[in-house]
Amino acid sequence: MGEVVRLPEQDAAPEARPVLVVDLGGQYSQLIARRVREARVYSELVSHRLSARELAARRPAAIVLSGGPASVYTEGAPEVDPEIFSLGVPTLGICYGMQLMARDLGGVVERTGVSEFGKTDLEVRDSELFHDLPSEQTVWMSHRDSVTAPPAGAAVTASSPSTPIAAFEDRGRRLYGVQFHPEVVHTPHGQAILENFLYDVADAPPTWTPAAVIEEQVERIRAVVGAERVLCALSGGVDSAVAALLVHKAVGDQLTCVFVDHGLLRESEAEQVVETFAGHFHVPLVHVQAQERFLSRLAGVSDPEQKRKIVGEEFIRVFEEEARKLGDVRFLVQGTLYSDVIESGGAEDGVAAKIKSHHNVGGLPADMRMELVEPLRALFKDEVRRVGEQLGLPERMVWRQPFPGPGLAIRIIGEVTEERLAILRRADAILLEEVRRAGLYRDLWQSFAVLPAIRSVGVQGDERTYAYPVVIRAVTSEDAMTADWARLPYELLETVSSRIINEIPGVNRVVYDVSSKPPATIEWE
């Protein structure tokens, strides 16, 4: 497979000394990494299987042990190398991470019969973590086990009515633990607690800024690419747009963007992409019309993973063909994000289970000939947006709702046909038009239509119909790792439903998806 180029380490880079978030299976592990970054400190999610030696080799500014659903005393529960606590690196244990730290250092963890779930009153004592914070505050708890005796040398710094040891710290060994979850919004002072740990305990400078990301990535791209020609897989979304501008800023006309119209885009999207990049940014752009090619490959295919792999492989084949026309092109730039890598089970240390293959990660063909450069691979979506704003991308591009690489192919549940594409494309356009008219577009992470390849009975004009249903999906989220279904106004849903049924032949029913992620995913496939 084409190599994903690992850009060279530079001591001046913001992530030269990252905060390593050790994933112990908690549902909030990714959220911890995000909260650290919101404090403008670079963080990475890593596996609990890494040894103390491997962690130390990353030169971390600090280590955070995540929560987790297990009990530390049960067989098969996630463990860490106990030598981590002897590295002298500031370490914060959260929930399960606190309990694991306490147990490994000689403290006692027990199931006392008292559980805490949800908002809890906390009484804190003056300490490094709680410095300049109220002595009484509210936190979010989620635990059945408790630390009933702290490790030797550790001082108890917080308690709740049901948990006498809700936090402890050992300043000499630079070890800290909290039973609650500072990373969730239900802990009002949680971000301040994390920042006390990062700034005051770990002395981690807040240098992770959009300007620093741009400067660092431009230097790294130049170091890797040199004088070689580069192609950029341009979809028109914010991810590939920011990746394209970063590379263009680094190597100028060595870059050629290739925009593939695979026939799976939203209404008028291809025209908007071409006008924006060729007209506004004056970036060299090749517009490839490949609608028939992709539809032919997708004919008869219903399995979503197969669809993703087909689209991913065909993308690469098109890029390779365009590269041959341009001469010797060695590098292919993609807008892969950190969330893509995690969800595809491709996190560097095997942190995440595979949820689905993203077309630009798990869907790449094994014999791809170009080498990949992925300058956004370490960023979450909101970070990409901030970098895009810094680069001067117009607001309508920066805040465009995410659109999957395989496009409408994975929003048709079943075989992709021209008829179904036409129905879905129009339904999606109606939804987005009404969402914008209601002033809710920026409030939603995504809003889109889904077309299940089934039919249901209806009545239109006093006649029986047997037509498609359309599913409306709208969610709120910060980074797509978790999402909640959006409580759209009934009046808006009524307008959307009425327009779709009245304006699109072949549709007689509209339903609204009220599932959150987890347990569902945002996309249906």
C-alpha positions as CSV (number, residue, x, y, z in Angstrom):
1,M,0.0,0.0,0.0
2,G,1.1,3.6,-0.6
3,E,3.0,4.8,2.5
4,V,1.3,7.4,4.7
5,V,4.1,9.9,5.1
6,R,5.0,10.5,8.7
7,L,6.3,14.1,8.7
8,P,9.6,14.5,10.5
9,E,9.8,15.4,14.2
10,Q,10.8,19.0,15.0
11,D,11.6,20.1,18.5
12,A,10.0,23.5,17.8
13,A,6.7,22.0,16.9
14,P,3.8,22.4,19.5
15,E,3.5,18.6,19.7
16,A,7.2,18.0,20.4
17,R,6.2,17.2,24.0
18,P,2.6,16.0,23.8
19,V,0.2,15.2,26.6
20,L,-0.5,11.5,26.2
21,V,-4.1,10.4,27.1
22,V,-3.9,6.7,27.9
23,D,-7.2,5.0,26.7
24,L,-8.5,2.6,29.3
25,G,-11.7,2.0,27.5
26,G,-13.7,5.0,28.7
27,Q,-16.5,6.5,26.6
28,Y,-14.9,9.9,27.2
29,S,-11.3,9.1,26.3
30,Q,-11.4,11.1,23.0
31,L,-13.2,13.9,24.9
32,I,-10.3,14.2,27.3
33,A,-7.8,14.6,24.4
34,R,-10.1,17.3,23.0
35,R,-10.3,19.2,26.3
36,V,-6.6,19.2,26.6
37,R,-6.3,20.7,23.1
38,E,-9.0,23.3,24.0
39,A,-6.4,24.5,26.5
40,R,-4.1,24.9,23.5
41,V,-1.9,22.0,24.6
42,Y,-1.3,19.3,22.0
43,S,-2.5,15.8,23.1
44,E,-2.6,12.3,21.6
45,L,-4.7,9.3,22.4
46,V,-2.6,6.2,23.0
47,S,-3.1,2.6,24.0
48,H,-2.8,1.4,27.6
49,R,-0.7,-1.4,26.2
50,L,2.3,0.9,25.8
51,S,5.1,0.3,28.2
52,A,6.6,3.0,30.4
53,R,9.7,2.9,28.2
54,E,7.5,3.5,25.1
55,L,5.6,6.3,26.7
56,A,8.8,7.9,27.9
57,A,10.3,7.8,24.4
58,R,7.5,10.1,23.3
59,R,8.8,12.7,25.7
60,P,5.4,13.5,27.2
61,A,4.8,16.8,29.0
62,A,2.1,14.9,31.0
63,I,0.1,11.7,31.1
64,V,-3.6,11.3,31.6
65,L,-5.2,8.0,32.5
66,S,-8.8,7.8,31.2
67,G,-11.9,6.4,32.8
68,G,-13.2,3.0,31.9
69,P,-16.2,0.7,32.5
70,A,-14.2,-2.1,34.2
71,S,-13.3,-2.7,37.9
72,V,-9.6,-2.7,38.6
73,Y,-9.8,-6.0,40.5
74,T,-11.6,-8.0,37.9
75,E,-9.8,-10.4,35.6
76,G,-8.9,-9.0,32.2
77,A,-9.5,-5.4,33.2
78,P,-7.2,-2.9,31.4
79,E,-3.8,-2.4,33.0
80,V,-0.9,0.0,32.6
81,D,2.8,-0.6,33.2
82,P,3.2,0.4,36.9
83,E,6.6,1.9,36.0
84,I,4.7,4.8,34.4
85,F,4.3,6.2,38.0
86,S,8.0,6.2,38.4
87,L,8.8,8.3,35.3
88,G,8.6,11.6,37.1
89,V,6.1,12.7,34.4
90,P,3.1,14.6,35.8
91,T,0.2,12.0,35.7
92,L,-3.5,12.6,36.2
93,G,-5.8,9.6,36.7
94,I,-9.5,10.1,36.0
95,C,-12.2,7.8,37.5
96,Y,-10.9,4.3,36.6
97,G,-7.5,5.9,35.9
98,M,-7.5,7.2,39.5
99,Q,-8.5,3.8,40.9
100,L,-5.8,2.0,38.8
101,M,-3.1,4.5,40.0
102,A,-4.2,4.0,43.7
103,R,-4.2,0.2,43.5
104,D,-0.8,0.0,41.7
105,L,0.8,2.4,44.3
106,G,-0.5,0.4,47.3
107,G,-3.8,2.1,48.0
108,V,-7.1,0.3,48.3
109,V,-10.0,0.2,45.8
110,E,-13.3,-1.5,46.9
111,R,-16.9,-1.8,45.9
112,T,-18.5,-0.2,49.0
113,G,-22.1,-0.7,47.9
114,V,-22.5,3.1,47.3
115,S,-22.5,4.2,43.7
116,E,-22.5,7.8,42.3
117,F,-23.9,8.6,38.9
118,G,-24.6,12.1,37.6
119,K,-24.2,15.5,39.3
120,T,-22.6,15.4,42.7
121,D,-21.6,18.0,45.3
122,L,-17.9,18.1,45.9
123,E,-16.0,19.7,48.8
124,V,-12.4,20.5,47.8
125,R,-9.3,21.6,49.7
126,D,-6.6,24.0,48.5
127,S,-4.4,22.0,46.2
128,E,-2.7,22.3,42.9
129,L,-5.6,20.9,40.9
130,F,-8.2,23.1,42.7
131,H,-6.2,26.2,43.1
132,D,-8.3,29.4,42.9
133,L,-11.5,27.3,42.5
134,P,-14.5,27.3,44.8
135,S,-14.3,25.0,47.9
136,E,-17.8,23.7,47.1
137,Q,-18.6,22.8,43.5
138,T,-20.6,20.4,41.3
139,V,-19.0,17.5,39.4
140,W,-20.1,14.6,37.3
141,M,-19.6,11.2,38.8
142,S,-20.0,7.8,37.2
143,H,-18.6,5.0,39.4
144,R,-19.5,2.0,41.6
145,D,-16.0,1.3,42.9
146,S,-14.2,3.8,45.2
147,V,-10.7,4.4,46.5
148,T,-11.0,3.7,50.3
149,A,-7.4,4.2,51.1
150,P,-5.0,6.5,49.2
151,P,-1.5,5.5,48.3
152,A,1.2,6.2,50.9
153,G,2.3,9.8,50.6
154,A,-0.8,11.0,48.8
155,A,-3.1,13.6,50.4
156,V,-6.8,13.6,50.0
157,T,-7.9,16.8,48.3
158,A,-11.6,16.4,47.7
159,S,-14.6,14.5,48.9
160,S,-18.3,14.0,48.2
161,P,-21.1,12.9,50.5
162,S,-20.7,9.3,49.3
163,T,-17.0,9.3,48.4
164,P,-14.6,10.4,51.1
165,I,-11.7,10.2,48.7
166,A,-12.9,11.9,45.5
167,A,-9.4,13.3,44.7
168,F,-5.8,12.9,45.9
169,E,-2.4,14.1,45.0
170,D,1.2,13.3,45.7
171,R,3.2,16.4,44.8
172,G,6.5,14.8,45.4
173,R,5.9,12.1,42.7
174,R,3.7,14.5,40.6
175,L,0.8,12.1,40.7
176,Y,-2.9,13.2,40.8
177,G,-6.2,11.5,40.8
178,V,-9.9,12.5,40.6
179,Q,-12.9,10.2,40.9
180,F,-15.1,12.5,38.9
181,H,-15.0,13.5,35.2
182,P,-13.5,17.0,34.6
183,E,-13.7,16.6,30.9
184,V,-17.6,16.7,30.6
185,V,-19.6,19.8,30.5
186,H,-21.6,18.7,33.6
187,T,-18.5,19.5,35.7
188,P,-18.6,23.3,35.5
189,H,-15.1,23.9,36.7
190,G,-13.7,20.8,34.9
191,Q,-11.8,22.7,32.2
192,A,-10.2,24.9,34.9
193,I,-9.1,21.8,36.8
194,L,-7.5,20.4,33.7
195,E,-5.8,23.7,33.0
196,N,-4.4,23.8,36.5
197,F,-2.9,20.4,35.9
198,L,-1.6,21.3,32.4
199,Y,-0.2,24.8,33.2
200,D,0.7,24.7,36.9
201,V,1.7,21.1,37.4
202,A,3.0,20.0,34.0
203,D,4.2,23.4,32.9
204,A,2.8,22.7,29.4
205,P,2.7,25.9,27.4
206,P,-0.5,26.8,25.6
207,T,1.1,26.9,22.1
208,W,-1.3,24.6,20.2
209,T,-2.9,27.4,18.1
210,P,-4.1,27.5,14.5
211,A,-1.2,29.8,13.5
212,A,1.3,27.3,15.1
213,V,-0.4,24.4,13.3
214,I,-0.1,26.1,10.0
215,E,3.5,27.1,10.5
216,E,4.5,23.6,11.6
217,Q,2.7,21.8,8.9
218,V,3.9,24.0,6.1
219,E,7.5,23.3,7.3
220,R,6.9,19.6,7.4
221,I,5.2,19.5,4.0
222,R,8.2,21.3,2.5
223,A,10.6,18.9,4.2
224,V,8.8,15.8,2.9
225,V,7.7,17.0,-0.6
226,G,10.8,18.9,-1.6
227,A,10.6,19.7,-5.3
228,E,8.2,16.8,-6.2
229,R,4.8,17.3,-7.8
230,V,1.7,16.8,-5.6
231,L,-1.9,15.9,-6.2
232,C,-4.6,16.9,-3.7
233,A,-7.9,14.9,-3.4
234,L,-10.3,17.8,-3.4
235,S,-13.9,17.2,-2.5
236,G,-14.9,20.7,-1.7
237,G,-15.5,20.0,2.0
238,V,-13.6,21.9,4.7
239,D,-11.1,19.0,5.3
240,S,-9.8,18.7,1.8
241,A,-10.0,22.4,1.3
242,V,-7.8,23.2,4.3
243,A,-5.4,20.4,3.3
244,A,-5.2,21.9,-0.2
245,L,-4.5,25.4,1.1
246,L,-1.9,24.1,3.5
247,V,-0.1,22.3,0.7
248,H,-0.5,25.2,-1.7
249,K,1.0,27.6,0.9
250,A,3.9,25.2,1.3
251,V,4.8,24.3,-2.3
252,G,2.7,26.6,-4.5
253,D,2.3,25.5,-8.1
254,Q,3.8,22.1,-7.4
255,L,0.3,21.3,-6.3
256,T,-2.5,20.3,-8.6
257,C,-6.0,19.7,-7.1
258,V,-8.1,17.0,-8.6
259,F,-11.8,17.3,-8.1
260,V,-13.7,14.1,-9.0
261,D,-17.4,14.5,-9.8
262,H,-18.5,11.0,-9.1
263,G,-22.2,11.7,-9.5
264,L,-22.8,11.2,-5.7
265,L,-22.7,14.8,-4.7
266,R,-25.4,17.1,-3.4
267,E,-27.4,19.4,-5.7
268,S,-25.2,22.1,-7.4
269,E,-22.2,21.0,-5.3
270,A,-19.8,20.3,-8.2
271,E,-20.4,23.8,-9.7
272,Q,-19.8,25.4,-6.4
273,V,-16.5,23.6,-5.8
274,V,-15.1,24.4,-9.3
275,E,-16.1,28.1,-8.9
276,T,-14.6,28.4,-5.5
277,F,-11.2,26.9,-6.1
278,A,-10.5,27.7,-9.7
279,G,-12.1,31.2,-9.5
280,H,-11.5,32.4,-5.9
281,F,-8.3,30.7,-4.8
282,H,-6.7,30.3,-8.2
283,V,-5.4,26.9,-7.2
284,P,-4.5,24.7,-10.2
285,L,-7.6,22.4,-10.6
286,V,-8.5,19.5,-12.7
287,H,-12.2,18.7,-12.9
288,V,-12.8,15.0,-13.7
289,Q,-16.3,14.0,-14.9
290,A,-16.6,10.4,-13.7
291,Q,-20.3,9.9,-12.9
292,E,-20.9,6.9,-15.2
293,R,-17.7,5.2,-14.1
294,F,-18.6,5.3,-10.4
295,L,-22.3,4.3,-11.0
296,S,-21.1,1.4,-13.1
297,R,-18.9,0.1,-10.3
298,L,-21.6,0.5,-7.7
299,A,-24.3,-1.3,-9.8
300,G,-25.8,-4.2,-7.8
301,V,-23.9,-3.4,-4.6
302,S,-25.8,-3.0,-1.4
303,D,-23.2,-3.7,1.3
304,P,-22.1,-0.4,2.9
305,E,-18.5,-1.5,3.5
306,Q,-18.2,-2.7,-0.1
307,K,-19.6,0.7,-1.3
308,R,-17.0,2.5,0.7
309,K,-14.2,0.4,-0.6
310,I,-15.4,0.7,-4.2
311,V,-15.6,4.5,-3.9
312,G,-12.2,4.7,-2.2
313,E,-10.5,2.5,-4.7
314,E,-12.0,4.3,-7.7
315,F,-10.9,7.7,-6.3
316,I,-7.4,6.5,-6.1
317,R,-7.5,5.0,-9.6
318,V,-8.8,8.3,-11.0
319,F,-6.0,10.2,-9.2
320,E,-3.4,7.8,-10.5
321,E,-4.6,8.3,-14.1
322,E,-4.6,12.1,-13.7
323,A,-1.1,11.9,-12.2
324,R,0.2,10.0,-15.2
325,K,-1.2,12.8,-17.4
326,L,0.7,15.3,-15.4
327,G,3.9,13.4,-15.5
328,D,5.8,12.0,-12.5
329,V,3.7,12.8,-9.4
330,R,4.8,11.1,-6.3
331,F,2.5,12.5,-3.5
332,L,-1.2,12.5,-2.9
333,V,-2.6,14.8,-0.3
334,Q,-5.8,13.9,1.6
335,G,-7.9,15.6,4.3
336,T,-7.9,12.6,6.7
337,L,-8.8,13.6,10.3
338,Y,-8.0,12.1,13.6
339,S,-11.6,11.0,14.1
340,D,-11.4,9.1,10.7
341,V,-8.3,7.3,11.9
342,I,-9.9,6.3,15.3
343,E,-13.2,5.2,13.8
344,S,-11.4,3.1,11.2
345,G,-9.6,1.2,13.9
346,G,-6.4,2.7,12.6
347,A,-5.2,4.7,15.6
348,E,-1.5,4.3,15.8
349,D,-1.5,2.1,18.9
350,G,-4.7,0.2,18.3
351,V,-6.8,2.2,20.7
352,A,-10.1,2.0,19.0
353,A,-12.2,-0.8,17.7
354,K,-13.1,-0.5,14.0
355,I,-16.5,1.1,13.6
356,K,-16.5,1.6,9.9
357,S,-14.0,2.1,7.1
358,H,-13.6,5.6,6.0
359,H,-13.0,5.8,2.3
360,N,-9.8,7.7,2.8
361,V,-8.5,5.4,5.5
362,G,-9.7,1.8,5.6
363,G,-11.0,2.0,2.0
364,L,-7.7,2.6,0.3
365,P,-6.5,-0.1,-2.2
366,A,-3.6,-2.3,-1.2
367,D,-1.6,-1.6,-4.4
368,M,-1.9,2.2,-4.4
369,R,1.2,3.6,-6.0
370,M,1.4,7.2,-4.7
371,E,2.5,8.1,-1.2
372,L,0.0,9.9,1.0
373,V,0.6,13.1,2.8
374,E,-2.1,13.8,5.4
375,P,-1.4,17.2,7.2
376,L,-4.7,17.1,9.1
377,R,-4.4,13.5,10.4
378,A,-3.8,14.8,14.0
379,L,-6.7,17.3,14.0
380,F,-10.4,17.1,15.0
381,K,-13.0,18.8,12.9
382,D,-13.3,21.9,15.0
383,E,-9.6,22.4,14.9
384,V,-9.6,22.1,11.1
385,R,-12.3,24.8,11.0
386,R,-10.1,27.1,13.1
387,V,-7.1,26.5,10.8
388,G,-9.3,27.1,7.8
389,E,-10.4,30.5,9.2
390,Q,-6.8,31.4,9.8
391,L,-6.0,30.5,6.2
392,G,-8.7,32.8,4.9
393,L,-11.3,30.3,3.8
394,P,-14.7,31.9,3.4
395,E,-17.2,31.3,6.1
396,R,-19.5,29.3,3.8
397,M,-16.7,26.8,3.2
398,V,-15.4,26.7,6.7
399,W,-18.8,26.0,8.2
400,R,-20.1,23.7,5.6
401,Q,-21.6,20.7,7.2
402,P,-19.5,17.5,6.9
403,F,-20.3,15.4,3.8
404,P,-18.9,11.8,3.5
405,G,-16.4,11.0,0.8
406,P,-18.6,8.2,-0.7
407,G,-21.3,10.9,-0.9
408,L,-24.9,9.9,-1.4
409,A,-23.9,6.3,-2.0
410,I,-23.9,5.6,1.7
411,R,-27.1,7.6,2.2
412,I,-29.0,5.2,-0.1
413,I,-29.6,2.1,2.0
414,G,-29.4,-0.5,-0.8
415,E,-28.3,-0.4,-4.4
416,V,-27.4,3.0,-5.8
417,T,-29.3,3.9,-9.0
418,E,-29.8,7.1,-10.9
419,E,-33.5,7.3,-9.9
420,R,-32.7,6.9,-6.2
421,L,-29.9,9.5,-6.5
422,A,-32.2,12.0,-8.1
423,I,-34.8,11.5,-5.3
424,L,-32.3,11.7,-2.5
425,R,-30.5,14.7,-4.0
426,R,-33.7,16.7,-4.2
427,A,-34.9,15.7,-0.7
428,D,-31.5,16.7,0.7
429,A,-31.6,20.1,-1.0
430,I,-35.1,20.8,0.4
431,L,-34.0,19.9,3.9
432,L,-30.9,22.1,3.8
433,E,-32.9,25.0,2.3
434,E,-35.4,24.9,5.1
435,V,-32.8,24.5,7.8
436,R,-31.0,27.6,6.5
437,R,-34.2,29.5,6.3
438,A,-34.9,28.6,9.9
439,G,-31.5,29.9,10.9
440,L,-30.3,26.6,12.3
441,Y,-27.6,25.5,9.8
442,R,-24.7,26.6,12.0
443,D,-26.3,25.0,15.1
444,L,-26.3,21.6,13.6
445,W,-23.3,19.4,13.0
446,Q,-25.1,17.6,10.2
447,S,-28.5,17.6,8.6
448,F,-29.3,15.4,5.7
449,A,-31.7,13.0,4.1
450,V,-31.5,9.2,3.8
451,L,-33.2,7.0,1.3
452,P,-33.9,3.4,2.3
453,A,-34.4,1.2,-0.8
454,I,-37.8,0.0,0.4
455,R,-41.3,1.1,-0.3
456,S,-44.3,1.7,1.8
457,V,-48.0,2.1,1.2
458,G,-49.5,5.6,1.1
459,V,-52.5,7.6,-0.2
460,Q,-52.2,10.5,-2.5
461,G,-55.1,12.0,-4.5
462,D,-57.5,9.3,-3.2
463,E,-55.2,6.6,-4.8
464,R,-53.1,4.0,-3.2
465,T,-49.3,4.6,-3.6
466,Y,-46.4,2.4,-3.1
467,A,-43.4,4.7,-2.8
468,Y,-40.1,5.4,-1.0
469,P,-39.9,6.8,2.5
470,V,-37.3,9.5,3.2
471,V,-35.5,9.7,6.5
472,I,-34.4,13.0,7.9
473,R,-31.3,13.0,10.1
474,A,-30.1,16.0,12.1
475,V,-27.5,15.9,14.9
476,T,-25.6,18.2,17.2
477,S,-22.0,17.4,18.0
478,E,-18.5,18.9,18.6
479,D,-16.3,16.4,16.8
480,A,-18.5,13.5,15.5
481,M,-17.1,11.2,18.1
482,T,-20.4,11.5,19.9
483,A,-23.6,13.2,18.7
484,D,-27.1,13.9,19.9
485,W,-30.2,14.0,17.7
486,A,-31.3,17.6,17.2
487,R,-34.6,18.7,18.6
488,L,-35.8,20.5,15.4
489,P,-39.0,22.6,15.7
490,Y,-42.2,20.7,14.7
491,E,-43.0,23.5,12.3
492,L,-39.7,23.0,10.5
493,L,-40.2,19.2,10.3
494,E,-43.8,19.8,9.0
495,T,-42.6,22.1,6.3
496,V,-39.8,19.8,5.2
497,S,-42.1,16.7,5.1
498,S,-44.8,18.5,3.2
499,R,-42.3,19.9,0.6
500,I,-40.5,16.5,0.1
501,I,-43.8,14.6,-0.4
502,N,-45.4,17.2,-2.6
503,E,-42.4,18.1,-4.7
504,I,-40.7,14.7,-5.3
505,P,-42.4,12.0,-7.3
506,G,-41.9,8.5,-5.8
507,V,-41.9,9.6,-2.1
508,N,-45.0,9.2,0.1
509,R,-43.6,9.2,3.7
510,V,-41.0,11.3,5.7
511,V,-39.7,10.1,9.1
512,Y,-37.3,11.7,11.6
513,D,-34.3,9.8,13.1
514,V,-34.2,10.3,16.9
515,S,-31.1,8.2,17.6
516,S,-27.9,9.5,19.2
517,K,-24.3,8.4,18.8
518,P,-23.7,6.0,20.5
519,P,-25.5,3.7,20.0
520,A,-26.2,4.7,16.4
521,T,-23.6,6.3,14.1
522,I,-24.3,9.7,12.4
523,E,-24.4,8.2,8.9
524,W,-26.7,5.2,8.3
525,E,-24.0,3.3,6.5
